[in-house]
């Protein structure tokens, strides 16, 4: 009898086993809401760490993922052949809920990109050799990955990218530049979308590749963010040679590969532990004695309602993924809701704090919110700008007429 033919353990039995396994390895968190003034007051959206600090954070997250993976908890819904348990999304949500009650390493965007975006993309588009070589490696976080999508000359128009890949026998020669590549300085691999045919419409002439980031000709330059960190990077390609065996998907299908990766990103948004949470915002309002004010109560309940809607949308995305279907345009709804929620949390925190958010007086839980306020707008662009998400929803979900376009025809002839 195969693993898929065996009955799934009940959620109750699974939860009991998972809790016992976690309790043997991790200290429990204090029960109840966040205790004001205790622990870290970090609510940053993007990390504000030195290179060694960020590297150490990632190392701790990788080691914890490896421990979970080896026990079966790192890929709960995945097939056994990839190290998974072949259980349901409900089992995965149950484990995450239990895990949240224990002291575990902090997350990181590069870690999430590796396990949640690129690993499932390789599973869908990779050859047998690629799946056997990379899926387990990425799911277990043995090595990290970054996305090599955005470009300075294409803006939010990902299909307008100009980085070229020219075939030379069994190799491809890559030239161009990428930007906003989160975690590229820590990554062993990148998922690259490059232009392989400039004489066809822009969406058609793209091809995806898996790129070893230590390949000669690749240069990574960290970008200093206004919040103080350097999580983002520019990545330059100068006559980088890749074997055709690292091509991901068919030639000319790079747009399909990119949309799949972005679909996983948008469908998973809201589950990331970045920025200030509803619990932390409520704790701030309670500490300031503002929860009895009618107008503030309305704003707080708006934040709470948005969090609940995000949860419902994530459940739908998980159910779709569990059925084996690639993510669809509905992921744009989750992306917009998540960004709206982060923005709203920052605005309410700023109203609650007033001048306290502007100067660092050393007071716990006050000036720390500036990292959330400065970081949240970045996700209006990351993973596809808000305007792009609305176009996707309007055209591909609601069936509305498309936007007027002036970029049809061969990519080479489009003004830039």
NUKETI-174712 format. One line per 5 residues: their letters; for each residue x, y, z of N, C-alpha, C. Coordinates in steps of 0.05 Angstrom, whole numbers, plus 5000, padded with zeros to 4 digits. Each point is the difference from the previous one (the first is absolute). Example, Ala and Ser with C-alpha at 12.3 -4.5 7.8 and 13.67 -1.06 7.14 Angstrom:
as) 5264/4886/5156/4982/5024/5000/5018/5024/5000; 4993/5021/4986/5016/5024/5001/4985/5022/5014
***
This chain:
xxxxx) 5017/4976/5000/4983/5024/5000/5018/5025/5000; 4995/5018/4981/5016/5025/4999/4991/5019/5022; 5018/5019/5005/4994/5020/5021/4973/5015/4994; 4995/5006/4974/4976/5015/4993/4975/4983/5004; 5003/4973/5001/4976/4983/5004/4994/4996/5029
xxxxx) 5019/5007/5018/4996/4995/5028/4982/5022/5012; 4984/4994/5019/4983/5020/5012/5016/5021/5015; 4991/5025/4997/5014/5022/5014/4995/4998/5030; 5020/5007/5016/4995/5001/5029/4980/5022/5005; 4984/4996/5020/4981/5021/5007/5015/5025/5009
xxxxx) 4987/5023/4998/5013/5025/5008/5007/4999/5030; 4983/4987/5015/5005/4998/5029/5025/4983/5006; 5003/4977/4986/5023/4984/5005/5025/5014/4989; 4998/5012/4977/5022/5014/4988/5009/5023/5018; 4981/5015/5011/5007/5022/5017/5014/4991/5025
xxxxx) 4991/4978/5011/5012/4989/5025/5029/4992/4994; 5005/4987/4978/5027/4991/4993/5018/5024/4995; 4989/5020/4985/5016/5023/4993/5007/5016/5025; 4981/5003/5018/5005/5015/5025/5021/4987/5017; 4999/4973/5001/5020/4985/5015/5028/5003/4988
xxxxx) 5001/4999/4973/5026/5003/4986/5011/5028/5005; 4984/5020/4998/5009/5028/5004/5009/5004/5029; 4985/4989/5019/5006/5005/5028/5027/4987/5008; 5008/4980/4985/5026/4987/5006/5023/5017/4991; 4995/5019/4982/5021/5015/4986/5000/5030/5005
xxxxx) 4977/5011/5007/4998/5029/5002/4985/5008/5025; 5010/5022/5012/4986/5010/5024/4973/5013/4992; 4980/4997/5017/4974/5012/4994/5001/5030/5004; 4984/5014/4984/4996/5028/5004/4981/5004/5023; 5000/5024/5012/4981/5006/5021/4972/5001/4987
xxxxx) 4981/4988/5013/4973/4999/4990/4987/5028/5002; 4981/5004/4982/4985/5025/5001/5011/5021/4981; 4989/5024/5001/5009/5022/4983/5028/5009/5006; 5011/5015/4982/5027/5011/5004/5000/5017/5026; 5019/4994/5017/5002/5016/5025/5016/5025/4994
xxxxx) 4986/5023/5005/5012/5025/4993/5026/5005/5015; 5021/5008/4985/5026/5006/5013/5018/4977/5003; 4992/4975/4992/5017/4977/5002/5009/4990/4973; 5024/4990/4999/5011/4989/4975/5007/5022/4980; 5003/4992/4975/5007/5019/4979/4975/5016/4991
xxxxx) 5004/5026/4994/4978/5016/4990/5003/5004/4970; 5015/4983/4987/5005/5003/4971/4974/4994/4984; 4992/5019/4984/4977/4996/4982/5008/5008/4972; 5025/4996/4993/5010/5008/4974/4988/4983/4978; 4996/5012/4977/4991/4985/4976/5024/4989/4985
xxxxx) 5020/5016/4997/5026/4991/4988/5021/5001/5022; 5018/4981/4999/5021/4998/5020/5018/5024/5000; 5007/5009/5024/5020/5022/5003/5023/4988/5016; 5015/4983/4987/5022/4985/5013/5026/5003/4984; 5022/4996/5014/5026/4999/4986/5001/4974/4985
xxxxx) 5019/4998/4981/5003/4976/4985/5004/4975/5018; 5018/5001/5019/5004/4976/5018/4974/4994/5015; 4986/5020/5010/4975/4995/5015/4979/4987/4982; 4997/5010/4976/4980/4988/4982/5008/4972/4991; 5026/4996/4996/5009/4973/4993/4995/4980/5022
xxxxx) 5005/5008/5025/4995/4983/5023/4970/4994/5003; 4983/5020/4996/4972/4996/5002/4991/4978/4980; 5010/5003/4975/4993/4981/4979/5010/4972/5007; 5024/4998/5011/5011/4974/5007/4983/4986/5021; 4991/5015/5020/4982/4988/5020/4974/4990/4988
xxxxx) 4989/5016/4981/4975/4992/4987/5004/4975/4983; 5023/4999/4986/5006/4976/4984/5003/4975/5017; 5014/5003/5022/5004/4976/5017/4974/4990/5012; 4982/5018/5006/4974/4992/5011/4984/4986/4978; 5000/5011/4976/4986/4988/4978/5011/4972/4994
xxxxx) 5026/4996/5001/5012/4974/4995/4991/4980/5022; 4999/5009/5024/4991/4982/5022/4971/4992/4996; 4983/5020/4992/4972/4993/4995/4997/4982/4976; 5015/5006/4979/4997/4984/4976/5008/4971/5005; 5021/4996/5014/5009/4972/5006/4980/4985/5016
xxxxx) 4983/5014/5015/4979/4987/5016/4974/4999/4985; 4999/5011/4976/4975/4999/4984/4983/5025/5002; 5008/5019/5018/4983/5023/5004/5008/5024/4983; 5020/4997/4983/5009/5022/4983/4986/5002/4973; 4985/4979/4993/4986/4999/4974/4975/4983/5003
xxxxx) 4983/5008/5018/4978/4983/5009/4981/4992/4977; 4994/5018/4982/4981/4994/4979/5013/4989/4975; 5027/4998/5000/5015/4992/4976/5000/4969/4998; 5004/4990/4975/5002/4970/4997/5024/4989/5014; 4998/4974/5007/5022/4987/5014/5026/5001/4984
xxxxx) 4998/4999/4973/5024/5000/4984/5016/5026/5004; 4988/5021/5010/5014/5025/5005/5004/5004/5030; 4996/4979/5016/5005/5002/5028/4976/5009/5016; 4977/5000/4988/4975/5009/5013/4985/4978/5013; 4977/5007/5012/4982/4981/5013/4975/4994/4984
xxxxx) 4996/5016/4978/4976/4997/4984/4974/5004/5017; 5001/5019/5018/4976/5006/5016/4986/5024/4989; 4980/5009/5014/4983/5021/4989/5010/5027/5010; 4988/5021/4987/5007/5027/5008/4991/5005/5029; 4979/4986/5009/4991/5003/5027/5021/4990/5020
xxxxx) 5013/4979/4992/5022/4990/5017/5023/5020/5002; 5006/5012/4977/5022/5020/5000/4993/5024/5017; 4975/5010/4997/4991/5022/5016/5000/4993/5030; 4993/4976/5006/5000/4991/5028/5029/5001/5011; 5019/4990/4985/5028/5000/5009/5009/5029/5004
xxxxx) 4995/5017/4981/5009/5028/5003/4987/5014/5024; 4975/4993/5005/4987/5012/5024/5013/4991/5026; 5007/4974/5001/5014/4990/5024/5028/5011/5002; 5014/5001/4977/5027/5010/5000/5002/5029/5010; 4978/5016/4995/5000/5028/5008/5000/5003/5030
xxxxx) 4996/4979/5015/5001/5001/5029/5027/4993/5012; 5020/4996/4982/5026/4993/5009/5021/5020/4990; 5022/5002/5014/5022/5018/4992/5016/4987/4977; 4995/5010/4976/5014/4990/4976/5014/5024/4986; 5020/4994/4984/5014/5022/4986/4982/5017/4984
xxxxx) 5007/5026/4998/4985/5019/4984/5002/4993/4970; 4979/5008/4985/4999/4995/4972/5016/5020/4985; 5002/4996/4974/5015/5019/4982/4988/4996/4972; 4999/5022/4985/4988/4999/4973/5015/4980/4982; 5027/5000/5001/5015/4982/4983/4994/4971/5006
xxxxx) 4996/4994/5025/4992/4973/5008/4973/4993/4989; 4981/5019/5001/4973/4995/4990/5000/4997/4970; 5017/5016/4986/5002/4997/4971/5010/4972/4992; 5019/4990/5015/5012/4974/4994/4980/4978/5003; 4987/4998/5023/4983/4977/5006/4972/5003/4989
xxxxx) 4990/5025/4999/4972/5004/4992/4995/5009/4972; 5021/5009/4986/4996/5010/4972/5016/4984/4980; 5026/4998/5004/5016/4987/4979/4999/4970/5002; 4999/4988/5023/4998/4971/5002/4974/4990/4986; 4977/5012/5005/4976/4990/4985/5000/5006/4970
xxxxx) 5014/5022/4993/5002/5006/4971/5017/4979/4986; 5022/4992/5012/5016/4979/4988/4985/4974/4999; 4983/4995/5020/4984/4975/5000/4981/5000/4975; 4990/5023/4993/4981/5001/4978/5014/5000/4973; 5021/5016/4997/5012/5004/4973/5027/4985/4996
xxxxx) 5011/4989/5022/5026/4988/4997/5000/4973/4986; 5022/4993/4988/5004/4973/4989/5002/4980/5024; 5000/4975/4993/5004/4980/5021/5026/5004/5015; 5022/5006/4984/5026/5005/5013/4999/5024/5017; 4987/5022/4991/4998/5024/5016/4984/4996/5026
xxxxx) 4978/4985/4998/4984/4996/5024/5015/4983/5020; 5015/4979/4990/5015/4983/5019/5024/5015/5011; 5010/5019/4985/5024/5015/5010/4994/5023/5018; 4977/5014/4995/4995/5025/5014/4977/5001/5020; 4979/4985/4995/4976/5004/5017/5005/4994/5029
xxxxx) 5012/4977/5006/5006/4993/5028/5021/5020/5011; 5019/5008/4984/5021/5018/5009/4988/5027/5008; 4980/5009/4985/4988/5026/5006/4980/4998/5022; 4984/4978/5000/4980/4997/5021/5013/4997/5028; 5023/4987/5000/5014/4996/5025/5017/5025/5008
xxxxx) 5001/5019/4982/5016/5024/5004/5030/4994/5004; 5009/4980/4985/5029/4995/5000/5015/5023/4986; 4987/5012/4980/5010/5023/4986/4977/5019/4996; 5006/5026/4998/4980/5021/4997/4998/5009/4971; 4977/5012/4994/4995/5009/4973/4989/5029/5000
xxxxx) 5004/5014/4978/4989/5026/4996/4986/5002/4973; 4983/5020/4997/4986/5005/4974/5016/5021/4985; 5005/4993/4974/5014/5019/4983/4980/5008/4978; 4981/5017/5008/4978/5008/4983/5001/5029/4992; 4996/5018/5020/4997/5029/4994/5025/5012/4988
xxxxx) 4996/5021/4984/5022/5014/4987/4995/5030/5002; 5021/5016/5001/4997/5029/5002/4987/5012/4976; 5002/4988/4977/4988/5012/4976/4973/4990/4993; 4989/4982/5016/4973/4989/4994/4979/5008/5020; 5008/5012/5023/4980/5008/5019/4982/4977/5009
xxxxx) 4974/5004/5001/4982/4979/5008/4993/4982/4976; 5010/5006/4977/4994/4984/4976/5021/4978/4997; 4996/4979/5016/5020/4978/5000/5004/4988/4972; 4979/4998/4984/5003/4989/4973/5017/5017/4982; 5005/5025/5008/5017/5018/4984/5029/4998/5005
xxxxx) 5009/4980/5016/5028/4999/5008/5018/4996/4977; 5026/5009/5004/5019/5001/4978/5024/4982/5004; 5004/4988/5023/5023/4982/5004/4998/4978/4979; 5022/4996/4985/4999/4982/4978/5014/4973/5006; 4990/4979/4987/5012/4974/5001/5002/4990/4971
xxxxx) 5025/4998/4991/5005/4992/4972/5012/4972/5000; 4988/4982/4984/5009/4972/5000/5026/4998/4984; 5019/4985/5012/5025/4994/4987/5006/4971/5004; 4991/4984/4981/5003/4971/5003/4983/4989/5023; 5012/4987/5019/4986/4989/5023/5000/5019/5023
xxxxx) 5007/5025/4995/5001/5020/5022/4984/5025/4992; 4994/5016/5020/4987/5026/4996/5018/5021/5012; 5003/5023/4986/5017/5022/5009/4981/5022/5009; 5002/5008/5026/4982/5019/5013/5014/5026/5003; 4986/5022/4993/5009/5027/5004/4977/5018/5008
xxxxx) 5004/5016/5021/4979/5018/5008/5002/5007/5030; 4978/5011/5011/5000/5009/5027/4973/4994/5013; 5000/4991/5025/4976/4997/5016/5001/5018/5024; 4977/5005/5013/5000/5018/5023/4979/4991/5019; 5002/5009/5026/4982/4992/5021/5000/4970/5005
xxxxx) 5023/4987/4995/5002/4971/5004/5006/4995/5030; 4979/4994/5015/5003/4996/5029/5017/4976/5006; 5020/5004/5017/5016/4978/5010/5020/4989/4980; 5005/5014/4978/5018/4989/4980/5028/4996/5011; 5008/5017/5020/5027/4998/5011/5003/4975/5017
xxxxx) 4977/4987/5008/5001/4976/5016/4993/4975/4984; 4992/5003/4975/4988/4978/4985/5021/4984/4984; 4996/4974/4999/5016/4983/4983/4989/4998/4972; 4973/5004/4997/4987/4997/4975/4981/5023/4995; 4994/5006/4975/4980/5020/4993/4982/4989/4978
xxxxx) 4975/5008/5000/4982/4994/4978/5000/5025/4982; 5011/4996/4976/5004/5022/4981/4979/4999/4978; 4988/5023/4993/4984/5003/4976/5015/5018/4981; 5006/4990/4976/5016/5015/4981/4987/4999/4972; 5007/5019/4984/4988/5002/4973/5017/4983/4980
xxxxx) 4988/4980/4988/5014/4983/4981/4992/5005/4972; 4978/5016/4995/4992/5007/4973/4989/5028/4999; 5015/5020/4991/4990/5027/5000/4981/5006/4976; 4996/4981/4982/4985/5006/4976/4971/4988/5001; 4991/4993/5024/4972/4991/5004/4988/5018/5022
xxxxx) 4974/5000/5004/4988/5016/5021/5013/4994/5027; 5001/5021/5017/5016/4999/5024/4994/4977/5018; 4975/4992/5003/4993/4978/5018/5009/4973/4989; 5005/4998/4974/5007/4975/4988/5029/4994/4999; 5017/5021/4999/5028/4995/4996/5017/4997/5025
xxxxx) 4988/4990/5022/5014/4997/5025/5005/4971/5007; 5022/4995/5014/5007/4973/5009/5011/5001/5028; 4994/4980/5016/5009/4999/5028/5024/4981/5003; 5017/5007/5020/5024/4985/5005/5004/4998/5030; 5014/4979/5009/5011/4998/5027/5029/5008/4998
xxxxx) 5009/5019/5016/5026/5012/4997/5017/4996/5026; 5023/4987/4998/5018/4999/5024/5011/5028/5004; 4996/5012/5024/5007/5028/5004/5030/5004/5002; 5016/4979/5001/5029/5003/5000/5012/4996/4972; 4983/5001/4979/5010/4997/4973/5016/5025/4992
xxxxx) 5023/4996/4987/5016/5023/4991/4983/5019/4983; 5004/5026/5005/4985/5020/4985/4976/5011/5015; 4993/4989/5023/4978/5010/5017/5011/5018/5022; 4989/5023/5003/5008/5019/5021/4976/5009/5015; 5000/4997/5027/4978/5007/5017/5008/5026/5016
xxxxx) 4983/5020/4998/5006/5025/5014/4976/5006/5019; 5003/4999/5026/4979/5006/5019/4991/5030/4997; 4974/5004/5004/4989/5027/4999/4993/5009/5029; 5009/5023/5008/4994/5010/5027/4971/5011/5000; 4984/4989/5018/4972/5009/5002/4997/5023/5020
xxxxx) 4978/5015/4997/4996/5023/5018/4996/4992/5029; 4992/4974/5004/4997/4990/5027/5026/4992/5013; 5022/4999/4983/5026/4994/5011/5012/4973/4992; 4984/4981/4991/5010/4974/4992/5008/5000/4971; 5010/4976/4991/5008/4997/4972/4991/4972/4990
xxxxx) 4974/4994/5003/4990/4975/4992/4998/4998/4970; 4996/5022/4986/4997/5001/4971/5027/5001/4986; 5000/4993/4975/5025/5001/4985/4995/5006/4970; 5021/5011/4988/5003/5000/4971/5016/4976/4993; 4994/4987/4977/5016/4977/4991/5006/5005/4971
xxxxx) 5026/4999/4993/5010/5006/4973/5010/4974/4988; 4993/4996/4974/5009/4977/4985/5017/5009/4976; 5025/4991/5000/5018/5007/4978/5011/4974/4987; 4989/4993/4977/5008/4976/4986/5000/4975/5018; 4978/4997/5015/4997/4977/5017/4992/4976/4984
xxxxx) 5013/4979/5002/4994/4976/4984/4986/4979/5018; 4977/4991/4990/4984/4979/5014/4995/4977/4982; 5003/4975/5010/4993/4977/4983/4970/4999/4996; 4992/4989/4977/4972/4998/4994/4985/4982/5020; 5015/4983/5013/4988/4982/5020/4988/5016/5023
xxxxx) 5008/5025/5004/4988/5017/5021/4977/5017/4990; 4992/4996/4975/4976/5014/4991/4976/4988/5014; 4982/5017/5010/4976/4991/5015/4975/5004/4983; 4990/4978/4990/4977/5001/4981/5010/5003/4972; 4981/5002/4981/5007/5001/4972/5010/5028/4992
xxxxx) 5015/5001/4979/5008/5026/4989/4975/5015/4992; 4999/5025/5009/4977/5017/4994/4977/4998/5020; 5003/4983/5020/4979/4997/5020/5007/5014/5027; 5019/5018/4999/5009/5014/5024/4978/5016/5014; 4982/5011/4984/4978/5016/5011/4982/4982/5017
xxxxx) 4994/4976/4990/4984/4980/5014/5013/4992/5026; 5027/4996/4999/5015/4993/5025/4999/5023/5020; 5004/5024/4990/5000/5024/5018/4973/5003/5013; 4979/4998/4985/4973/5003/5011/4994/4979/5021; 5010/4976/4996/4996/4979/5021/5015/5007/5025
xxxxx) 5025/5009/4998/5015/5008/5024/4986/5023/5014; 4992/5020/4985/4986/5023/5011/4973/4992/5013; 4987/4980/4987/4975/4991/5012/5004/4988/5027; 5022/4984/5003/5006/4989/5027/5005/5023/5020; 5014/5021/4990/5007/5022/5018/4975/5015/5008
xxxxx) 4982/5005/4981/4976/5015/5007/4980/4984/5016; 4999/4974/4993/4981/4982/5016/5009/4996/5028; 5027/5002/5005/5010/4996/5027/5002/5025/5017; 4996/5023/4988/5003/5025/5015/4979/5001/5022; 5008/5013/5021/4983/5001/5024/5007/4980/5021
xxxxx) 5013/4978/4991/5010/4980/5019/5028/5006/5010; 5013/5019/4988/5027/5007/5008/5000/5016/5026; 5018/4994/5017/5002/5015/5025/5017/5024/4998; 4991/5019/4984/5016/5025/4996/4983/5024/5010; 5013/5019/5011/4986/5024/5009/4985/4996/5026
xxxxx) 4986/5021/5007/4984/4999/5024/4974/4984/4996; 4993/4985/5020/4977/4982/4999/4976/5014/5012; 4976/4987/4996/4976/5009/5013/5003/5000/5031; 5012/4978/5010/5003/4998/5029/5018/5022/5011; 5022/5006/4985/5018/5021/5010/4986/5028/4998
xxxxx) 4984/5004/4980/4986/5026/4997/4979/5003/5023; 4986/4978/5005/4980/5001/5022/5014/5005/5026; 5023/4987/5005/5015/5005/5024/5009/5029/5003; 5007/5013/4978/5008/5028/5000/4976/5017/5008; 4977/4995/4988/4976/5015/5006/4992/4997/5030
xxxxx) 5002/4976/5010/4993/4995/5028/5019/5014/5018; 5026/4999/4994/5020/5013/5017/4996/5030/5001; 4991/5012/4978/4994/5029/4999/4973/5007/5010; 4984/4980/5007/4973/5006/5010/4981/5011/4980; 5003/4991/4974/4984/5012/4978/4978/4982/4990
xxxxx) 4997/4976/5012/4980/4981/4989/4972/5008/5006; 4996/5019/5018/4972/5009/5006/4990/5022/4982; 5017/5011/4983/4992/5022/4983/4985/4989/4975; 4976/5010/4995/4983/4989/4978/5014/5000/4973; 5013/5022/4993/5013/5002/4973/5023/4980/4999
xxxxx) 5016/4999/5021/5023/4981/5000/4990/4971/4999; 4978/4995/5014/4989/4973/4999/4992/4992/4972; 4989/5019/4985/4992/4995/4972/5025/4993/4984; 5022/5014/5004/5024/4995/4984/5013/4974/5008; 4999/4993/5025/5011/4975/5009/4983/4976/4989
xxxxx) 4974/5003/5000/4983/4978/4990/5004/4997/4970; 5006/5022/4986/5006/4998/4971/5025/4983/4995; 5021/5005/5017/5024/4984/4998/4994/4971/5005; 4984/4994/5021/4994/4973/5007/4984/4986/4978; 4981/5014/4988/4984/4988/4978/5018/4993/4976
xxxxx) 5019/5018/4994/5018/4994/4978/5016/4975/5005; 5010/4997/5025/5015/4976/5007/4984/4975/4996; 4974/5000/5007/4983/4977/4997/4996/4994/4970; 4996/5020/4984/4996/4996/4971/5025/4988/4988; 5023/5009/5009/5025/4988/4990/5001/4970/5007
xxxxx) 4991/4993/5023/5001/4972/5008/4982/4983/4983; 4976/5011/4993/4982/4985/4982/5012/4996/4973; 5013/5021/4990/5012/4999/4973/5023/4980/5000; 5016/4999/5022/5022/4981/5001/4989/4971/5000; 4978/4996/5014/4988/4973/5000/4992/4992/4972
xxxxx) 4989/5018/4984/4993/4994/4973/5025/4993/4983; 5021/5016/5004/5025/4995/4985/5012/4973/5008; 5000/4993/5026/5010/4975/5008/4984/4977/4988; 4974/5003/4999/4983/4978/4989/5006/4996/4971; 5005/5022/4985/5006/4998/4972/5027/4986/4996
xxxxx) 5020/5008/5016/5026/4987/4998/4999/4971/5007; 4983/4993/5020/4998/4972/5008/4988/4983/4978; 4983/5012/4983/4988/4985/4978/5019/4995/4977; 5024/5012/5002/5020/4996/4979/5000/5020/4978; 4982/5020/5002/4999/5021/4979/5020/5022/5006
xxxxx) 5012/5011/4979/5017/5023/5005/4984/5024/5009; 5012/5019/5013/4985/5023/5010/4989/5017/4977; 4976/5011/5004/4987/5015/4980/4999/5030/5006; 4986/5015/4984/4999/5029/5003/4987/5009/5026; 4986/4982/5014/4987/5007/5025/5021/5008/5021
xxxxx) 5025/4991/4996/5021/5007/5019/5004/5030/5002; 4992/5015/4979/5003/5029/5000/4981/5012/5021; 4978/4987/5006/4982/5010/5021/5014/4999/5027; 5013/4977/5005/5014/4998/5026/5023/5019/5002; 5014/5005/4978/5022/5019/5001/4990/5028/5007
xxxxx) 4979/5009/4987/4989/5027/5006/4990/5002/5028; 4986/4979/5010/4990/5000/5027/5022/5001/5020; 5022/4985/4995/5022/5000/5019/5014/5027/5001; 5005/5012/4977/5013/5027/4999/4982/5021/5013; 4974/4998/4995/4981/5019/5012/5001/4997/5031
xxxxx) 5001/4975/5009/5001/4995/5029/5025/5011/5012; 5023/4996/4987/5025/5010/5011/5000/5031/5001; 4989/5012/4979/4999/5029/4999/4982/5011/5021; 4977/4987/5004/4981/5009/5020/5011/4997/5028; 5015/4979/5006/5012/4996/5026/5019/5023/5006
xxxxx) 5017/5007/4980/5019/5022/5003/4987/5026/5005; 4978/5005/4985/4986/5026/5004/4987/5002/5027; 4988/4979/5010/4988/5000/5026/5021/5003/5022; 5023/4986/4997/5021/5002/5019/5011/5029/5001; 5003/5012/4977/5010/5028/4999/4980/5019/5014
xxxxx) 4974/4995/4996/4980/5017/5013/5000/4996/5030; 5004/4975/5009/5001/4995/5028/5024/5013/5013; 5023/4999/4987/5025/5009/5012/5005/5030/4998; 4990/5011/4978/5006/5029/4997/5030/5005/4998; 5011/5020/5015/5029/5006/4999/5018/4978/5009
xxxxx) 4989/4981/5015/5018/4978/5010/5012/4984/4977; 4986/4999/4977/5010/4984/4977/5022/5014/4985; 5006/5025/5006/5019/5017/4985/5027/5001/5012; 5003/4994/5025/5026/5002/5013/5005/4976/5019; 5025/4991/5000/5006/4976/5017/5008/5010/5028
xxxxx) 4981/4996/5018/5006/5008/5028/5008/4976/5017; 5001/4976/4987/5006/4976/5015/4976/4987/5013; 4976/5012/4996/4976/4989/5012/4991/4976/4984; 4995/4978/5014/4993/4974/4987/4974/5003/4984; 5000/4989/4975/4976/4998/4985/4990/5026/4987
xxxxx) 5017/5020/4999/4991/5025/4988/5014/5006/4974; 5025/5010/5002/5015/5007/4976/5004/4976/4982; 4999/4975/5011/5003/4976/4984/4980/4999/4977; 4977/5013/5004/4980/4999/4979/5008/5015/4974; 5021/5016/5002/5008/5014/4976/5010/4981/4979
xxxxx) 5012/4977/5008/5009/4980/4981/4977/4988/4984; 4977/4997/5014/4976/4990/4986/4990/5022/4980; 4999/5024/5010/4989/5022/4984/5017/5005/4975; 5027/4997/5002/5017/5004/4977/5001/4976/4982; 4995/4976/5011/5003/4976/4983/4974/4992/4986
xxxxx) 4977/5005/5011/4975/4991/4988/4996/5009/4972; 5006/5026/4993/4995/5008/4972/5016/4984/4979; 5022/4987/5009/5016/4984/4981/4984/4977/4988; 4981/4989/5015/4985/4978/4990/4977/5008/4982; 4997/5026/4996/4981/5009/4979/5013/4996/4972
xxxxx) 5026/4995/5000/5015/4995/4976/5009/4971/4998; 5011/4989/5022/5011/4973/5001/4978/4980/4992; 5008/4980/4983/4981/4980/4992/4980/5009/4980; 5004/5023/4988/4980/5011/4981/4986/5024/5013; 5002/5023/4987/4989/5025/5010/4970/4998/5004
xxxxx) 4989/5016/5018/4971/5000/5005/4984/5003/4974; 5010/5018/4983/4986/5006/4975/4999/4975/4982; 5022/4985/5000/5001/4976/4984/4980/4979/5011; 4999/4998/5027/4981/4981/5012/4971/5007/4993; 4994/5026/5000/4972/5007/4993/4994/4994/4971
xxxxx) 5019/5004/4982/4996/4993/4972/4995/4970/4998; 5016/4983/5014/4997/4971/4999/4972/4992/5009; 4992/5012/5023/4973/4993/5010/4978/5009/4981; 5003/5024/4989/4979/5010/4982/4999/4984/4974; 5023/4993/4988/4999/4987/4974/4998/4970/5002
xxxxx) 5014/4987/5019/5001/4971/5001/4981/4987/5019; 4990/5015/5020/4980/4990/5019/4972/5009/4993; 4997/5026/4996/4974/5012/4995/4993/5001/4970; 5019/4995/4983/4994/5000/4971/4995/5027/4988; 5011/5022/5012/4996/5026/4990/5018/5005/4976
xxxxx) 4993/5020/4983/5017/5005/4976/5028/5008/5009; 5020/4992/4984/5028/5006/5006/5006/5029/4997; 5022/5008/5014/5010/5027/4997/5010/5005/4972; 4996/5025/4989/5012/5006/4974/5030/4996/5001; 5011/4987/4979/5028/4993/4999/5014/5012/4976
xxxxx) 5024/5009/5004/5017/5011/4978/5025/4984/4997; 5001/4976/5012/5024/4984/5000/4996/4973/4987; 4982/4999/4980/4996/4975/4986/5021/4998/4978; 5002/4976/4989/5020/4996/4979/5027/4991/5011; 5020/4996/4984/5026/4991/5009/5012/5018/5021
xxxxx) 5012/4988/5020/5012/5015/5022/5021/5019/4990; 5016/4993/4980/5021/5017/4990/4990/5027/4991; 4975/5001/4990/4989/5025/4990/4985/5017/5019; 4998/4991/5026/4985/5015/5020/5018/5023/5010; 4990/5025/5000/5017/5022/5011/5005/4996/5029
x) 5025/5006/5009/5007/4997/5028/5016/5024/5008
***
